[in-house]
Amino acid sequence: MKKVLKQLIKDKFSLIALIVLIVIYTALLFADFIAPYTKDFSDRDLSYVPPSPIFTINEKGHFSRPYTYNYKREFDPNLLETTYKLDRSHKYYIKFFSQGMPYKVFGFIPMKRHLVTVENEGRLYLLGGDINGRDVFSRLLFGGRISMTIGFLALFVLFPIGLLYGGISGYFGGKVDVLMMRFAEAVMSIPSFYLLIILAAILPPNMTSVQRFILIVIILALIGWAGFARVVRGMVLSIKTQEFVESAKSIGLSNMKIILQHILPQTTSYVIVAMTLSVPGYILSESGLSFLGLGIQQPDASWGNMLKEAQEYSNILYRPWLLTPGFLIFVAVLSFNLIGDTIRDILDPKSKMR
Amino acid sequence: MKRVIYIFLIIFLVLLFLKACIRKDIPEQKPANTQNINQRTEFTYPKRAKTITLNGIDYLQSQAPVGNFGGEVILSIFGEGPKTFNPFTSKDATSSQMAGMMFDGLFTTDAKTGEVIPKLAKSYEIKGNNYYVYLRKGIKWSDGKAITADDVIFTWQDIIFAGLGNTSLRDSCMIEGKLPVITKVDDYTVKFTLSRPFAPFLRQLSAEIAPKHAFENAVKKGAKYFDGFYSTTTPPDKFVTSGAFKLKEYIPAQRIVFVKNPDYYEVNTKNEKLPYLNKVVYLIVGDANNEILKFEAKEIDLISLKGSNVAIYKQKEPSSDYKIYNLGPDTGTMFIVLNLNNRKNPDGKYYVQPEKQFWFKDKNFRYAIDYAIDRDNMVQNIANGLAEPLFTAESLNSIFLNENIKGHKRDIDVSREYLTQSGFFYNKNGKLFDKYGNNVEFDLYTNAGNIERESLGVMVKQDLEDLGMKVNFKPIEFNTLVNKMVNTLDWDMILMGLTGSPLEPHNGKNVWNSYGSLHLFNQRLEKTSFDDRLDFEKELDEIFDKASLETNFEARKALYNKYQQIVYDEKPIIYLYSPTRIVAVRKKIKNIYPSMLNGVMYNIEEIYVDK
C-alpha cells in the first residue's frame, strides 16, 4: 500500500489530482466553518446578485483592509430590467475568524466562527446569488457534501455484493455458476433509467429528498453489482486453479474461508481500480438525476440541481457564476479518473502495454 | 533548467493571485437608458372587417391597410407537434391551433373588445331562444364545393352533438341535459333553438365547420374510424378545408408547412383576394432555450419572451430587426391550493389527516397564509418583474375581472393576528401549534423540473416558516402530482398554474363546480350520498348555473364579480401572480395588431411581409 501511495505522489498528474481532491474534501468537511452563510439563508433582495467585489485599494488610491460594498437592487419599471448597483455609502470590512451565523460542527458542537464574514448588515456573496437570493458559494460547499459522498455510499453496497457473488459463482463453477451468472445477467438487463422514473413515483413522499436520493443510489447499486460480479468471477476462475488454493483445500479449510481469505484478496488490485473509477460515475449520475428532477430537490442543494438553474439561456450568458457547480463536477471527476488510471498502472504494469 | 521554469511558473501564479486581490475602488458609470416597455403597447386596430358582395359572392372585406402579396412567415410551436389535424378530435393545444389554421369557424372574437364577430357566417340574429345564423353566399371549400347550411348542420348534428371525437364542446352545450335543436331554414340560413337562454352559446358557435362531402363517410364508419380521420398521416392534398391556408407538408418533429388558399373568402379594401402570404411555416422546437436560439439565428419571426430575456432583447431592439410588444397580463395564473377535503378514502382512512383538516378548513388559517405570501418579491425575483400580483380567480386580462378586488401587501402581523384569533400559539422556539397542541406541519408539492415553480415553492416555504409553520416542500414528478390531485387526493398544499379563458368564465366551471373534474380544493371522486358541499361551494355552484343562463353582459358580470369575491373571501385557492406576455416580432412583418385576447397571429390572412 505504501508503495502505491509513493508512486501516486511520484506521478505529477495524480499528485495534482490527489491534492485537488484533498482540498475539496477538507473544504466539504469544514463547510460550516468555511461558508459565510448557512445552506438556506436567503436575502430576497439579492436574487441573481453578481459576486461581491472585494477592494483592497480604496477610492483615494491607498491600500486598505479588504472591504466590500453591498449590492442594491434597482428595478427599472420602464425597461423591466433588474440591475444591481454597488451601494457605496457604507464599506463593509472583511473579517477573518470572526463571529457569524450560528452552526454546529459535525452536527453537535455549536459554533459561530467563520473563516470569512463581513459586518452584520453586509453581504459577502463570493460567487453571487441564485434565484432565491441564496449564496452560491455556501450552497456549493453544502451541496458538495451530497454530490461527493454519494458515490462512496454506492460503493459500500455494490462491492461486497459483487465480490461475494462473483467469488462464490467462480469458485464452485458448474451448475451453480451457470445459474448465478444467468441471474446476474437478468439483473444487468433491468433498464435503470425507467426503474428510476417509476421509483420516483412510488417512493413515499414523506421522505426528505436526501433520504430519497440515498435510497435511489442504493437501489442503483443493487442493480449495478452484476457487471462487477462477472469480472470477479472470471478472475476467481483462474485463481482457483493455482497451487495455494489446492493446498488450502487439502488441509481442509471450509469453502467460504477459502473464498474470503485466499481467493478474494487476490483480486484487490482490480477492486481498488474499479472503485476509484466508479466514484466519478456516481458523481455524474447524481448531477444527471438532479438535473432531470429525480435526484436532490430544492431547497436542498447538490451540484446537479444547482447546475440545473444555469441551463436557461440568459443565465448562461449573463450569470456565469451559476455554472461553478459544473466546473467543480468536472474537476472532481477528472481527478478521480486520473488517480484511478495511475493506480491501475501501478498495480497492473502489464496493462500499460496497450 | 526545468527547475527555473517551475520557479517562474510559481512566481507568475503568485503574482496573478496578488493582482486578483488588489482591486481599485472606482465608481462605475452606466449610461442612462430611456426606453420604455412596461406600458402595454397601444394599438390602433383597423376597423372591423365587413361583408361586401361582389359578383354574387359575399366576401369578408378586411379593413386593415393594403399590403403586398407573397413571402412567408416562420413561427414556432413547442413540444412534439400536432397529434391530429382534425379539429373535432383534437385534445391538445397544438393540434387545435393547427386545425384552426385550416378550418374557419362561423364566428370569431374581436381582438379589441372580445365580442363575437362573424367569420365564415355573414351575420347572426337572436330572436328569443332562436339563434339564426346567415351564411355567406358563393364561398367555397378548398376543393371548389360550396359551403352551405348542410355543412353547418352536419357538423353540429352528426359530429359535435353525436359525440364523435372530443366531447367537451357537446358537454358544455348541454343545458339541463338538453342539446340545442338545429333546423335548416334555407340553403344559407340555420336556426339553433335552445331550451333556455344560454349565454356562452354564441361563442360556442365559433367552433370549426367541417365539409359534409368529405367527412360524411368517416362519420358513417363510426367513432373509432373518425378518431383517426384527418390525422397527421393523411396526405396533405386529401384535406378539404376552409381556412386561409392549406396544409402542404408535415414532417414530424420538424415542421408544418401551410400554403395560401387561393380561393379564400376574404378580400382587402382594393378587393384583392387575401391572404397576402404564400406560406406559413411552423417549426417544432423542443423548449424555450431552443426557441431563443432559433430566433437569434433568424430562423423564426416571432417569439414570446420571458424573464430576463426581455431586458436583453429590449436593449438590442433599436439596432435589431424586431419590435417588442407588451400585450399585458397573460391568461395564466400561479397559485397555491389547500386541500379542504374532509372525506375518507375507500379504505376508511381520511384523505387529509384530521388535525390538518381542522387547520385548512379554518378561514383564519387561510387568511394567515394569504397575508404571509410575499407576492412582490415573487414577481421581482422569479418573474423578473414581468408579472403582476394576482388576487382574483379570473386572470387580469379577463373581460369579467372584478376590479374591486384590490388585494393587499404582505403583512406578517396581520397573519399572526388571524392565527391567534383561532387559538394558534407559539412555543418559545417560535414554532406554531394549534389550540389542541399539534405542531403545524404540512407538505407542499409542485412538479419537479420547473425552475419557476421550484423557486416559488422555496419562497412560499420561507414565507410560511416566518409564521412558525413547518412546510415540507417536495417537488415531485409531474404525473405523480396529477395523480395525487385527481385520484389519490393525499396532499396538503400544492403550488400549480392554470390557464383560463379571458372571455368566458364558464370554461372554469370544471374547477369551481363542486363536482367538477378539476375541483382542486375539494375534489369529489364520485357523487357523495349526501350533500356535503361547503356553504361557499353551494353559492359558487348557483352562481355558475345562473350566470350561464343570463344573456345580458352586465348581469353576467355582476354574477361573476360575486364569484371572484367569494373566492377571494374564502381563499380555498391563494393566487400568487399572473405573468405578462411580451413578444418580439420581426419588423418586416406588417399588419400586426396583437391583443391579449387573441394573441399575435390571429389575423394571419391580413399579415404581409414588407419588401
Interface residues (C-beta under 8 A of the other chain):
Chain A: D40 S42 R44 D45 S47 Y48 P53 I54 F55 T56 I57 N58 E59 G61 P66 R73 F75 D76 P77 N78 L79 L80 E81 T82 T83 L86 R88 I131 N132 G133 I197 A200 A201 P205 N206 T208 S209 L292 G293 L294 Q297 Q298 P299 K308 E309 Q311 E312 Y313 S314 N315 L317 Y318
Chain B: C21 I22 R23 K24 D25 I26 P27 E28 K30 N33 T34 Q35 N36 I37 N38 Q39 A288 N289 I292 L293 G307 S308 N309 V310 A311 I312 K314 Q315 D374 N377 Q380 N381 I382 N384 G385 L386 D443 Y445 A448 G449 I451 E454 S455 G457 V458 M459 K461 Q462 N472 F473 K474 P475 I476 E477 N479 T480 N483
